[in-house]
Amino acid sequence: MKIMTRFYTVLLVLVFIPVSWCFAETKPASVPAKPTAVKKHKNQKVAKVTKNKTKGKKPAKAKKKKPEGLVVGKNLKVGMNMDKAISLLGVPRKVTVKRGTEPSLDSISIEYEKHGVVIHAVNGKTKIEGIELLPTFKGQFANGIKMGDKVPALIEMNGVPQAMSSSLARYPDKGLYFSLKENVLVSAWIFAKNSKILNHKLFKPN
């Protein structure tokens, strides 16, 4: 009986060990997670968060610079080419030819009612010799003077006039003549040096 028991024990050992070896060999090993996959997953999360932060936000638009308008002595001045002034001012309301004391003193006047500006040139010449600013002029001078400013502001910016009355402030050295009404600037003339425009002679003090 003991012999049989030992026999079965040996038999079980001989059978069990090979079988367990087989299971050990066929059992799939656990596959460790790939670090690269984890890294990729993290990157995807970061990309998603970044996308969510930027979603709904419009890219900043560059601010458009506002046009400065007409500035006498800067983008509109005596001595500039007529074609350049016409390009700036656009289509005129009317064009008038004025006769001088002789043919060489004939002049042309181009009026821009919308801007409150009239430009003057000697007939046959290509450069502006005079600029007339009407009461409706909405621009300004390069030093900041505008229609509607009072005489103290005019003197502060241009100095004391060479000659002045209740209706006119004269700066002949600068070619500037300001029409006044009740101590307020209402219109102006600007002339090129030694301009042959008839009005230039009329404005000059005796």
Contacts in CASP RR format, 6 or more apart in sequence:
PFRMAT RR
TARGET T0000
AUTHOR 0000-0000-0000
METHOD contacts of the structure
MODEL  1
MKIMTRFYTVLLVLVFIPVSWCFAETKPASVPAKPTAVKKHKNQKVAKVT
KNKTKGKKPAKAKKKKPEGLVVGKNLKVGMNMDKAISLLGVPRKVTVKRG
TEPSLDSISIEYEKHGVVIHAVNGKTKIEGIELLPTFKGQFANGIKMGDK
VPALIEMNGVPQAMSSSLARYPDKGLYFSLKENVLVSAWIFAKNSKILNH
KLFKPN
68 74 0 8 1.000
68 75 0 8 1.000
69 75 0 8 1.000
69 139 0 8 1.000
70 76 0 8 1.000
70 88 0 8 1.000
70 115 0 8 1.000
70 117 0 8 1.000
70 137 0 8 1.000
70 138 0 8 1.000
70 139 0 8 1.000
70 140 0 8 1.000
71 139 0 8 1.000
71 140 0 8 1.000
71 141 0 8 1.000
71 142 0 8 1.000
72 131 0 8 1.000
72 133 0 8 1.000
72 139 0 8 1.000
72 140 0 8 1.000
72 141 0 8 1.000
72 142 0 8 1.000
72 190 0 8 1.000
73 141 0 8 1.000
73 142 0 8 1.000
73 190 0 8 1.000
74 142 0 8 1.000
75 88 0 8 1.000
76 85 0 8 1.000
76 88 0 8 1.000
76 89 0 8 1.000
76 117 0 8 1.000
76 131 0 8 1.000
77 128 0 8 1.000
77 131 0 8 1.000
77 190 0 8 1.000
78 128 0 8 1.000
78 129 0 8 1.000
78 130 0 8 1.000
78 131 0 8 1.000
78 190 0 8 1.000
78 191 0 8 1.000
78 192 0 8 1.000
78 195 0 8 1.000
79 127 0 8 1.000
79 128 0 8 1.000
79 129 0 8 1.000
79 192 0 8 1.000
80 127 0 8 1.000
80 128 0 8 1.000
81 126 0 8 1.000
81 127 0 8 1.000
81 128 0 8 1.000
82 119 0 8 1.000
82 121 0 8 1.000
82 126 0 8 1.000
82 127 0 8 1.000
82 128 0 8 1.000
83 126 0 8 1.000
85 119 0 8 1.000
85 128 0 8 1.000
86 92 0 8 1.000
86 110 0 8 1.000
89 112 0 8 1.000
89 115 0 8 1.000
89 117 0 8 1.000
89 119 0 8 1.000
90 112 0 8 1.000
92 110 0 8 1.000
92 111 0 8 1.000
92 112 0 8 1.000
93 111 0 8 1.000
93 112 0 8 1.000
93 113 0 8 1.000
93 114 0 8 1.000
94 110 0 8 1.000
94 111 0 8 1.000
95 108 0 8 1.000
95 109 0 8 1.000
95 110 0 8 1.000
95 111 0 8 1.000
96 108 0 8 1.000
96 109 0 8 1.000
96 111 0 8 1.000
97 106 0 8 1.000
97 107 0 8 1.000
97 108 0 8 1.000
97 109 0 8 1.000
97 123 0 8 1.000
98 106 0 8 1.000
98 107 0 8 1.000
98 108 0 8 1.000
98 109 0 8 1.000
98 198 0 8 1.000
99 106 0 8 1.000
100 106 0 8 1.000
100 107 0 8 1.000
100 198 0 8 1.000
101 198 0 8 1.000
104 122 0 8 1.000
104 196 0 8 1.000
105 122 0 8 1.000
105 196 0 8 1.000
105 198 0 8 1.000
106 122 0 8 1.000
106 123 0 8 1.000
107 120 0 8 1.000
107 121 0 8 1.000
107 122 0 8 1.000
107 123 0 8 1.000
107 129 0 8 1.000
107 196 0 8 1.000
107 197 0 8 1.000
107 198 0 8 1.000
108 120 0 8 1.000
108 121 0 8 1.000
108 122 0 8 1.000
108 123 0 8 1.000
108 124 0 8 1.000
109 118 0 8 1.000
109 119 0 8 1.000
109 120 0 8 1.000
109 132 0 8 1.000
110 118 0 8 1.000
110 119 0 8 1.000
110 120 0 8 1.000
111 117 0 8 1.000
111 118 0 8 1.000
112 118 0 8 1.000
112 119 0 8 1.000
113 136 0 8 1.000
115 137 0 8 1.000
115 138 0 8 1.000
116 133 0 8 1.000
116 134 0 8 1.000
116 136 0 8 1.000
116 137 0 8 1.000
116 138 0 8 1.000
117 131 0 8 1.000
117 132 0 8 1.000
117 133 0 8 1.000
117 134 0 8 1.000
117 137 0 8 1.000
118 131 0 8 1.000
118 132 0 8 1.000
118 134 0 8 1.000
119 128 0 8 1.000
119 130 0 8 1.000
119 131 0 8 1.000
119 132 0 8 1.000
120 128 0 8 1.000
120 129 0 8 1.000
120 130 0 8 1.000
120 131 0 8 1.000
120 132 0 8 1.000
120 197 0 8 1.000
120 199 0 8 1.000
121 127 0 8 1.000
121 128 0 8 1.000
121 129 0 8 1.000
121 130 0 8 1.000
122 129 0 8 1.000
122 196 0 8 1.000
122 197 0 8 1.000
127 192 0 8 1.000
128 192 0 8 1.000
129 191 0 8 1.000
129 192 0 8 1.000
129 195 0 8 1.000
129 196 0 8 1.000
129 197 0 8 1.000
129 200 0 8 1.000
130 189 0 8 1.000
130 190 0 8 1.000
130 191 0 8 1.000
130 192 0 8 1.000
130 195 0 8 1.000
130 197 0 8 1.000
130 200 0 8 1.000
131 189 0 8 1.000
131 190 0 8 1.000
132 187 0 8 1.000
132 188 0 8 1.000
132 189 0 8 1.000
133 147 0 8 1.000
133 187 0 8 1.000
133 188 0 8 1.000
133 189 0 8 1.000
133 190 0 8 1.000
134 187 0 8 1.000
135 147 0 8 1.000
135 186 0 8 1.000
135 187 0 8 1.000
136 147 0 8 1.000
137 147 0 8 1.000
137 187 0 8 1.000
137 188 0 8 1.000
138 147 0 8 1.000
139 146 0 8 1.000
139 147 0 8 1.000
140 146 0 8 1.000
141 157 0 8 1.000
143 157 0 8 1.000
143 158 0 8 1.000
144 157 0 8 1.000
145 153 0 8 1.000
145 154 0 8 1.000
145 157 0 8 1.000
145 158 0 8 1.000
145 185 0 8 1.000
146 185 0 8 1.000
147 185 0 8 1.000
147 186 0 8 1.000
147 187 0 8 1.000
147 188 0 8 1.000
148 184 0 8 1.000
148 185 0 8 1.000
148 186 0 8 1.000
149 184 0 8 1.000
149 185 0 8 1.000
150 183 0 8 1.000
150 184 0 8 1.000
150 185 0 8 1.000
151 169 0 8 1.000
151 180 0 8 1.000
151 183 0 8 1.000
151 184 0 8 1.000
151 185 0 8 1.000
154 169 0 8 1.000
154 178 0 8 1.000
154 185 0 8 1.000
155 161 0 8 1.000
158 171 0 8 1.000
158 174 0 8 1.000
158 176 0 8 1.000
161 169 0 8 1.000
161 170 0 8 1.000
161 171 0 8 1.000
161 178 0 8 1.000
162 170 0 8 1.000
162 171 0 8 1.000
162 172 0 8 1.000
162 173 0 8 1.000
162 205 0 8 1.000
163 169 0 8 1.000
163 170 0 8 1.000
163 172 0 8 1.000
163 205 0 8 1.000
164 170 0 8 1.000
166 180 0 8 1.000
167 179 0 8 1.000
167 180 0 8 1.000
167 181 0 8 1.000
168 177 0 8 1.000
168 178 0 8 1.000
168 179 0 8 1.000
168 180 0 8 1.000
168 203 0 8 1.000
169 177 0 8 1.000
169 178 0 8 1.000
169 180 0 8 1.000
170 176 0 8 1.000
170 177 0 8 1.000
170 203 0 8 1.000
170 204 0 8 1.000
170 205 0 8 1.000
171 177 0 8 1.000
171 178 0 8 1.000
172 203 0 8 1.000
172 204 0 8 1.000
172 205 0 8 1.000
175 189 0 8 1.000
175 190 0 8 1.000
175 191 0 8 1.000
175 193 0 8 1.000
176 188 0 8 1.000
176 189 0 8 1.000
176 190 0 8 1.000
177 188 0 8 1.000
177 189 0 8 1.000
177 190 0 8 1.000
177 191 0 8 1.000
177 203 0 8 1.000
178 185 0 8 1.000
178 187 0 8 1.000
178 188 0 8 1.000
179 185 0 8 1.000
179 186 0 8 1.000
179 187 0 8 1.000
179 188 0 8 1.000
180 186 0 8 1.000
189 199 0 8 1.000
189 203 0 8 1.000
191 197 0 8 1.000
191 199 0 8 1.000
191 200 0 8 1.000
191 203 0 8 1.000
END
